[in-house]
């Protein structure tokens, strides 16, 4: 499943391609892709004629802001792709389910082989309505995340976004110490920390020299500060590399190009290979139904 770096890669591409452009028509060939709406016609009515003001991201969600204050939310699911096309004449990939055509003639296509992704239009709450955002996201000391949650109530439950919410190490400590769960479980819980999945949880925990099953409320101050530093470091490196495209997955950017962070992975998918730090073979286990990779020597604690 695409995680924060992959979704951020798509966001940047969409911002570059569609900001300021007007949607002429929307075509939906598979209604389940817009399942939050009663009909595909209802979805089309909410996007056609709208001008894109900008594209943001919260967790694994893309948020396309419209000129009337509403937002088109796109979730890639497990295999979703958002691809640009210069015109309708460009061949459509198999599993193209939604097409947005702009007045300029260009298209944005939502392609999803496994159909776990979705698109929906969110309307901002009426004036005076208070949106209760996640208690974890309220720990933020800055950033755009809180305001975005209030504008798109469907995303209000999401936990801390490592980039959209600015959280100090001591506030991360409060989150860790409020729970007694394995670190990988906490890192991948979207209601606690939004955007991290299987790949980057493994990479972050390796970078912080912490075991996947270490209980979150047992970390020392030094370990918490190390984890706080490692989370954005790993995610930033992955964004710079255009995300991760593994052999059995389909992630590409809006240009249709694969990411390259798979060439920099330290432990994930490297079972049996030498740890880049100590040369101990990387191990793979199943932890809470997730394939988990780690170095048994570097991640003893």
FIZASE-245127 format. One record per residue: x, y, z of N, C-alpha, C in turn; residue in one letter. Coordinates in steps of 0.05 Angstrom, whole numbers, padded with zeros to 5 digits, always signed. Example, Ala and Ser with C-alpha at 12.3 -4.5 7.8 and 13.67 -1.06 7.14 Angstrom:
+00264-00114+00156+00246-00090+00156+00264-00066+00156A+00257-00045+00142+00273-00021+00143+00258+00001+00157S
//
This chain:
+00017-00024+00000+00000+00000+00000+00018+00025+00000X+00012+00044-00018+00027+00069-00017+00026+00082+00010X+00049+00092+00020+00050+00105+00046+00056+00135+00042X+00062+00149+00063+00066+00178+00062+00085+00187+00040X+00108+00175+00036+00126+00185+00015+00114+00182-00013X+00100+00160-00018+00089+00156-00044+00066+00175-00049X+00049+00179-00029+00026+00198-00031+00037+00227-00034X+00058+00233-00020+00069+00260-00022+00081+00264-00050X+00093+00243-00061+00103+00245-00089+00081+00250-00108X+00059+00237-00105+00035+00242-00123+00025+00270-00118X+00023+00278-00093+00013+00305-00087+00029+00327-00101X+00056+00325-00100+00073+00344-00113+00068+00345-00143X+00065+00321-00154+00059+00320-00183+00033+00332-00190X+00012+00327-00174-00014+00338-00180-00014+00369-00176X-00001+00378-00156+00001+00407-00151+00014+00420-00176X+00034+00408-00186+00048+00419-00210+00030+00418-00235X+00014+00397-00237-00001+00393-00262-00029+00406-00263X-00043+00407-00240-00071+00415-00242-00078+00440-00226X-00060+00451-00209-00067+00475-00194-00075+00498-00213X-00098+00510-00208-00107+00532-00224-00124+00524-00249X-00127+00498-00253-00141+00489-00276-00170+00481-00269X-00187+00482-00289-00216+00478-00285-00224+00451-00296X-00240+00436-00280-00250+00410-00289-00274+00414-00307X-00272+00403-00331-00295+00405-00350-00314+00382-00346X-00304+00357-00345-00321+00334-00342-00308+00313-00324X-00324+00297-00312-00315+00274-00296-00329+00249-00306X-00314+00229-00311-00325+00203-00321-00319+00182-00300X-00340+00167-00292-00337+00146-00273-00347+00120-00286X-00328+00101-00289-00336+00075-00302-00340+00053-00281X-00333+00059-00256-00337+00039-00235-00347+00054-00210X-00372+00051-00204-00385+00067-00183-00373+00063-00156X-00362+00039-00151-00350+00034-00124-00326+00052-00118X-00315+00064-00138-00293+00082-00134-00302+00108-00121X-00328+00114-00123-00339+00139-00111-00362+00130-00092X-00357+00109-00077-00378+00095-00062-00390+00112-00039X-00377+00133-00031-00389+00149-00010-00412+00166-00020X-00414+00169-00046-00436+00184-00058-00458+00164-00067X-00483+00174-00067-00506+00156-00074-00503+00146-00102X-00495+00163-00120-00491+00154-00148-00467+00168-00160X-00457+00157-00182-00435+00170-00196-00443+00198-00206X-00468+00201-00212-00478+00227-00222-00475+00248-00200X-00481+00240-00175-00477+00259-00153-00448+00268-00151X-00430+00249-00154-00402+00255-00152-00394+00274-00175X-00403+00268-00199-00396+00285-00222-00406+00314-00218X-00430+00317-00207-00441+00343-00203-00425+00360-00184X-00410+00347-00165-00395+00362-00145-00367+00369-00155X-00358+00357-00177-00331+00363-00187-00331+00378-00213X-00351+00374-00230-00351+00387-00256-00355+00417-00253X-00339+00432-00267-00340+00462-00265-00323+00474-00243X-00311+00457-00227-00295+00467-00205-00266+00473-00214X-00254+00493-00202-00226+00500-00207-00209+00491-00184X-00186+00479-00190-00168+00469-00169-00152+00492-00157X-00154+00496-00131-00138+00517-00118-00111+00506-00109X-00109+00481-00102-00084+00470-00093-00088+00441-00084X-00066+00427-00079-00067+00399-00071-00051+00396-00046X-00064+00385-00025-00051+00380+00000-00051+00350+00006X-00039+00342+00028-00038+00314+00037-00042+00312+00067X-00056+00293+00076-00058+00287+00104-00057+00257+00107X-00036+00247+00121-00032+00218+00122-00029+00207+00095X-00045+00187+00088-00044+00175+00062-00066+00186+00043X-00077+00208+00050-00099+00220+00034-00090+00245+00019X-00097+00246-00006-00093+00270-00023-00118+00288-00020X-00115+00313-00017-00137+00332-00014-00135+00354-00035X-00152+00352-00055-00152+00372-00077-00172+00394-00070X-00163+00418-00064-00180+00439-00056-00193+00453-00080X-00220+00458-00078-00234+00471-00100-00240+00500-00094X-00248+00515-00114-00253+00543-00111-00278+00550-00094X-00296+00531-00090-00319+00536-00074-00316+00527-00045X-00291+00519-00037-00286+00510-00010-00288+00481-00005X-00300+00466-00024-00302+00437-00021-00275+00424-00029X-00272+00398-00023-00247+00384-00029-00252+00357-00041X-00236+00350-00060-00237+00323-00071-00215+00307-00056X-00224+00286-00042-00205+00269-00027-00199+00244-00043X-00174+00237-00046-00166+00213-00061-00149+00196-00043X-00158+00171-00040-00142+00151-00025-00134+00129-00045X-00108+00124-00046-00098+00105-00066-00103+00076-00059X-00112+00070-00034-00117+00042-00027-00091+00026-00029X-00093+00002-00040-00070-00015-00042-00055-00013-00068X-00069-00006-00089-00056-00006-00116-00064+00018-00133X-00075+00038-00121-00085+00061-00137-00062+00077-00149X-00068+00087-00173-00049+00105-00187-00064+00129-00197X-00051+00152-00196-00062+00177-00207-00044+00185-00229X-00053+00184-00254-00036+00188-00277-00046+00212-00294X-00028+00227-00304-00036+00249-00322-00035+00240-00351X-00051+00253-00367-00051+00248-00396-00054+00274-00410X-00040+00278-00432-00041+00303-00446-00068+00308-00459X-00082+00286-00467-00108+00289-00478-00123+00262-00477X-00148+00262-00484-00164+00238-00484-00155+00218-00505X-00138+00227-00523-00128+00209-00544-00107+00190-00534X-00094+00197-00511-00074+00179-00500-00088+00153-00491X-00076+00130-00497-00088+00105-00490-00093+00103-00459X-00116+00094-00452-00122+00091-00423-00112+00064-00413X-00098+00064-00390-00089+00039-00378-00112+00022-00370X-00108-00004-00369-00128-00022-00358-00134-00014-00329X-00159-00018-00321-00168-00011-00294-00170+00019-00289X-00174+00035-00310-00179+00063-00307-00208+00066-00300X-00214+00076-00276-00242+00077-00266-00254+00105-00264X-00237+00125-00261-00246+00153-00259-00228+00170-00276X-00240+00188-00292-00224+00207-00308-00235+00235-00304X-00216+00253-00297-00223+00282-00295-00211+00295-00319X-00228+00308-00335-00218+00322-00359-00220+00352-00354X-00198+00366-00359-00197+00395-00354-00203+00410-00379X-00211+00435-00376-00218+00452-00399-00194+00455-00418X-00170+00451-00407-00145+00452-00424-00142+00428-00441X-00159+00407-00437-00157+00382-00453-00142+00360-00439X-00127+00367-00418-00111+00347-00404-00130+00330-00386X-00120+00307-00378-00136+00289-00362-00119+00279-00338X-00133+00274-00316-00122+00260-00293-00139+00234-00290X-00125+00212-00289-00138+00186-00289-00132+00171-00263X-00153+00159-00252-00150+00143-00228-00151+00114-00237X-00129+00100-00233-00126+00072-00241-00123+00055-00217X-00138+00033-00215-00137+00017-00190-00144-00012-00197X-00125-00029-00198-00130-00057-00205-00145-00072-00183X-00139-00066-00158-00151-00081-00136-00176-00067-00124X-00181-00043-00133-00205-00027-00127-00210-00023-00097X-00188-00020-00081-00191-00012-00053-00189+00018-00049X-00182+00032-00070-00180+00061-00069-00207+00074-00071X-00208+00100-00067-00233+00115-00070-00229+00144-00074X-00250+00157-00085-00250+00186-00088-00277+00196-00077X-00277+00219-00063-00302+00230-00054-00298+00260-00050X-00320+00274-00051-00320+00303-00047-00329+00309-00019X-00314+00325-00005-00320+00332+00023-00329+00362+00023X-00351+00367+00036-00361+00395+00039-00353+00405+00067X-00342+00429+00069-00334+00439+00095-00359+00442+00113X-00355+00439+00139-00378+00441+00158-00390+00469+00157X-00416+00470+00164-00430+00496+00165-00417+00514+00186X-00421+00540+00183-00410+00559+00202-00420+00554+00230X-00403+00553+00249-00411+00548+00276-00409+00520+00285X-00406+00501+00265-00403+00473+00272-00374+00467+00280X-00371+00455+00303-00344+00449+00313-00336+00421+00305X-00313+00418+00292-00303+00391+00285-00284+00382+00306X-00289+00359+00318-00272+00348+00339-00250+00332+00325X-00226+00342+00327-00203+00329+00314-00190+00309+00334X-00174+00292+00323-00160+00271+00339-00145+00283+00362X-00147+00269+00385-00132+00279+00409-00102+00278+00404X-00093+00260+00387-00064+00259+00382-00056+00283+00364X-00072+00289+00344-00065+00311+00327-00065+00338+00342X-00081+00339+00363-00082+00364+00379-00056+00369+00394X-00038+00350+00394-00012+00354+00407+00006+00372+00389X-00003+00377+00365+00013+00393+00347+00018+00421+00358X+00042+00431+00353+00049+00458+00361+00051+00476+00336X+00042+00467+00313+00042+00482+00289+00036+00465+00265X+00037+00477+00241+00032+00463+00216+00003+00467+00207X-00003+00455+00184-00029+00459+00171-00049+00436+00177X-00040+00416+00191-00056+00392+00195-00083+00396+00209X-00083+00412+00230-00108+00416+00245-00128+00430+00228X-00120+00451+00214-00138+00466+00197-00149+00449+00175X-00133+00431+00164-00142+00413+00142-00162+00394+00153X-00158+00383+00177-00177+00365+00189-00204+00378+00193X-00204+00403+00201-00229+00418+00206-00244+00424+00180X-00229+00427+00159-00241+00433+00133-00252+00407+00120X-00239+00385+00126-00247+00359+00115-00253+00340+00138X-00277+00341+00149-00284+00326+00173-00279+00296+00172X-00281+00285+00148-00276+00257+00144-00248+00248+00152X-00230+00268+00154-00202+00262+00161-00196+00270+00190X-00216+00280+00205-00211+00290+00231-00201+00270+00251X-00206+00244+00245-00197+00223+00264-00168+00216+00261X-00155+00225+00240-00127+00218+00235-00108+00228+00257X-00089+00212+00264-00069+00220+00284-00049+00239+00273X-00026+00240+00286-00005+00259+00279+00006+00253+00251X+00007+00274+00234+00021+00271+00208+00049+00281+00212X+00069+00265+00206+00097+00273+00211+00106+00299+00198X+00091+00308+00178+00099+00333+00164+00078+00355+00167X+00053+00348+00165+00032+00369+00167+00028+00379+00195X+00036+00363+00215+00034+00370+00243+00062+00373+00255X+00067+00395+00268+00093+00398+00281+00091+00389+00310X+00105+00368+00316+00104+00356+00343+00132+00354+00355X+00135+00364+00379+00161+00363+00392+00166+00335+00404X+00191+00330+00411+00197+00303+00420+00182+00296+00446X+00179+00316+00463+00166+00311+00489+00136+00305+00485X+00124+00316+00464+00096+00310+00458+00093+00282+00445X+00113+00275+00429+00114+00247+00419+00117+00228+00443X+00133+00236+00462+00136+00219+00486+00110+00215+00500X+00093+00235+00501+00067+00233+00514+00050+00212+00500X+00052+00211+00473+00037+00192+00457+00047+00164+00463X+00073+00160+00463+00085+00134+00467+00079+00123+00495X+00080+00141+00514+00076+00132+00542+00047+00129+00550X+00029+00138+00532+00001+00134+00537-00010+00107+00528X+00007+00092+00514+00000+00066+00504+00020+00045+00512X+00012+00020+00513+00030-00002+00518+00027-00023+00496X+00037-00016+00473+00035-00033+00449+00062-00035+00436X+00066-00055+00419+00090-00057+00404+00095-00032+00387X+00120-00024+00384+00125+00001+00369+00115+00000+00340X+00118-00022+00327+00108-00023+00299+00078-00020+00298X+00064-00032+00317+00035-00029+00318+00028+00001+00321X+00042+00015+00339+00036+00043+00344+00042+00060+00319X+00065+00055+00307+00073+00071+00284+00055+00068+00260X+00042+00045+00257+00025+00040+00234-00005+00044+00240X-00011+00052+00264-00039+00058+00271-00046+00086+00261X-00063+00088+00240-00068+00114+00228-00082+00134+00247X-00095+00123+00267-00109+00141+00286-00089+00153+00307X-00064+00143+00306-00044+00153+00325-00023+00169+00309X-00011+00156+00289+00008+00170+00271-00001+00164+00242X-00008+00184+00227-00019+00181+00200+00002+00181+00178X+00002+00161+00162+00020+00161+00138+00040+00139+00137X+00047+00127+00160+00068+00106+00161+00055+00079+00159X+00066+00062+00142+00057+00035+00138+00079+00015+00143X+00077-00009+00131+00095-00031+00136+00124-00025+00128X+00127-00013+00105+00155-00008+00095+00170+00011+00113X+00158+00034+00118+00173+00055+00132+00174+00050+00162X+00155+00035+00173+00157+00028+00201+00182+00011+00205X+00187-00008+00188+00211-00025+00190+00236-00008+00187X+00237+00011+00168+00260+00027+00163+00265+00047+00186X+00244+00059+00196+00246+00078+00219+00257+00063+00244X+00246+00040+00250+00255+00026+00274+00284+00017+00272X+00292+00009+00247+00320+00002+00244+00338+00027+00248X+00329+00050+00236+00345+00074+00240+00347+00083+00268X+00326+00077+00284+00326+00085+00312+00337+00063+00331X+00346+00040+00319+00356+00018+00334+00337+00007+00355X+00312+00004+00347+00291-00005+00365+00276-00029+00353X+00270-00049+00370+00255-00072+00361+00226-00066+00355X+00215-00080+00336+00187-00076+00328+00167-00083+00350X+00174-00101+00368+00156-00110+00389+00162-00097+00416X+00180-00078+00417+00186-00063+00441+00161-00048+00449X+00152-00050+00474+00128-00036+00483+00134-00006+00484X+00115+00009+00473+00119+00038+00469+00124+00053+00495X+00112+00044+00517+00114+00059+00542+00140+00052+00558X+00158+00037+00546+00183+00030+00560+00207+00045+00549X+00203+00062+00530+00226+00076+00518+00238+00097+00537X+00264+00099+00536+00278+00120+00552+00276+00147+00537X+00283+00168+00550+00283+00194+00537+00301+00195+00513X+00325+00183+00516+00344+00182+00493+00332+00167+00470X+00318+00145+00475+00306+00129+00454+00283+00144+00440X+00268+00158+00456+00246+00173+00444+00256+00196+00426X+00277+00209+00435+00288+00231+00419+00300+00220+00393X+00312+00196+00395+00323+00183+00371+00301+00176+00351X+00279+00165+00362+00256+00158+00345+00244+00183+00332X+00241+00204+00348+00230+00229+00339+00247+00241+00316X+00273+00238+00317+00291+00248+00296+00290+00230+00271X+00288+00204+00276+00290+00185+00254+00265+00185+00236X+00242+00189+00247+00217+00188+00231+00218+00207+00208X+00223+00233+00212+00224+00251+00188+00248+00246+00171X+00270+00237+00182+00294+00232+00166+00289+00210+00145X+00277+00188+00154+00272+00166+00135+00251+00174+00115X+00230+00187+00124+00208+00195+00105+00218+00216+00085X+00235+00234+00094+00245+00254+00076+00263+00242+00054X+00280+00223+00062+00297+00209+00043+00280+00194+00022X+00258+00182+00031+00241+00167+00013+00227+00186-00006X+00219+00209+00004+00205+00229-00014+00225+00238-00035X+00250+00244-00027+00270+00252-00046+00275+00232-00068X+00271+00206-00061+00275+00184-00081+00250+00178-00096X+00229+00193-00092+00204+00189-00107+00188+00165-00097X+00193+00157-00072+00178+00135-00060+00190+00108-00066X+00176+00087-00057+00185+00059-00061+00167+00044-00080X+00179+00031-00099+00164+00014-00117+00176-00014-00116X+00162-00032-00101+00172-00059-00099+00163-00076-00122X+00176-00099-00126+00171-00115-00149+00142-00125-00152X+00128-00129-00130+00101-00139-00131+00080-00117-00127X+00089-00092-00128+00071-00070-00125+00071-00052-00149X+00052-00033-00149+00048-00017-00174+00051+00012-00171X+00065+00022-00150+00066+00050-00146+00083+00064-00168X+00071+00085-00179+00085+00103-00197+00075+00132-00192X+00090+00151-00201+00082+00179-00197+00063+00187-00220X+00055+00212-00221+00035+00220-00241+00045+00218-00269X+00072+00217-00272+00084+00213-00298+00086+00184-00306X+00078+00166-00288+00080+00137-00293+00107+00126-00287X+00124+00141-00272+00151+00132-00266+00152+00120-00238X+00167+00098-00235+00170+00085-00209+00188+00101-00191X+00186+00096-00165+00204+00108-00146+00230+00092-00145X+00249+00102-00129+00275+00088-00128+00284+00082-00099X+00267+00088-00079+00276+00084-00052+00280+00054-00045X+00269+00036-00061+00273+00008-00057+00303+00001-00058X+00318+00018-00072+00347+00013-00074+00362+00023-00049X+00348+00037-00031+00360+00047-00007+00350+00033+00018X+00332+00014+00015+00320+00001+00039+00342-00013+00055X+00341-00009+00081+00361-00021+00099+00354-00049+00108X+00328-00053+00114+00319-00079+00124+00295-00091+00109X+00276-00074+00102+00251-00083+00090+00256-00099+00065X+00245-00123+00063+00248-00142+00040+00276-00153+00037X+00294-00149+00057+00322-00158+00054+00328-00182+00072X+00308-00199+00076+00312-00223+00092+00337-00239+00082X+00354-00246+00101+00378-00262+00095+00401-00247+00085X+00397-00222+00078+00420-00205+00068+00434-00192+00093X+00458-00184+00088+00474-00172+00110+00464-00145+00118X+00462-00141+00144+00455-00115+00155+00475-00094+00145X+00467-00071+00136+00486-00052+00126+00504-00040+00148X+00497-00044+00173+00513-00034+00195+00532-00054+00207X+00521-00078+00213+00537-00098+00228+00541-00124+00213X+00529-00127+00189+00532-00151+00172+00517-00175+00182X+00502-00173+00204+00486-00195+00213+00463-00199+00193X+00455-00224+00186+00433-00228+00168+00407-00216+00178X+00393-00203+00160+00367-00191+00166+00347-00213+00170X+00330-00211+00190+00310-00231+00196+00282-00221+00188X+00264-00240+00182+00237-00234+00176+00218-00250+00195X+00199-00236+00207+00180-00250+00224+00152-00239+00217X+00131-00252+00226+00104-00242+00224+00096-00230+00250X+00090-00205+00250+00082-00191+00275+00055-00178+00271X+00035-00188+00286+00008-00178+00282-00001-00178+00253X+00005-00201+00240-00003-00206+00213+00012-00189+00192X+00033-00177+00200+00049-00161+00182+00077-00173+00179X+00087-00175+00154+00114-00184+00150+00133-00162+00160X+00151-00169+00178+00167-00150+00192+00197-00157+00189X+00213-00138+00181+00242-00143+00176+00258-00127+00196X+00279-00139+00207+00295-00125+00227+00323-00138+00229X+00341-00124+00241+00368-00135+00247+00368-00144+00276X+00372-00169+00282+00371-00179+00309+00394-00169+00327X+00415-00158+00315+00437-00147+00331+00433-00117+00335X+00428-00102+00314+00426-00073+00317+00400-00065+00331X+00380-00082+00330+00354-00076+00342+00348-00095+00365X+00366-00098+00383+00363-00115+00406+00344-00104+00427X+00343-00077+00429+00328-00064+00450+00300-00056+00440X
//
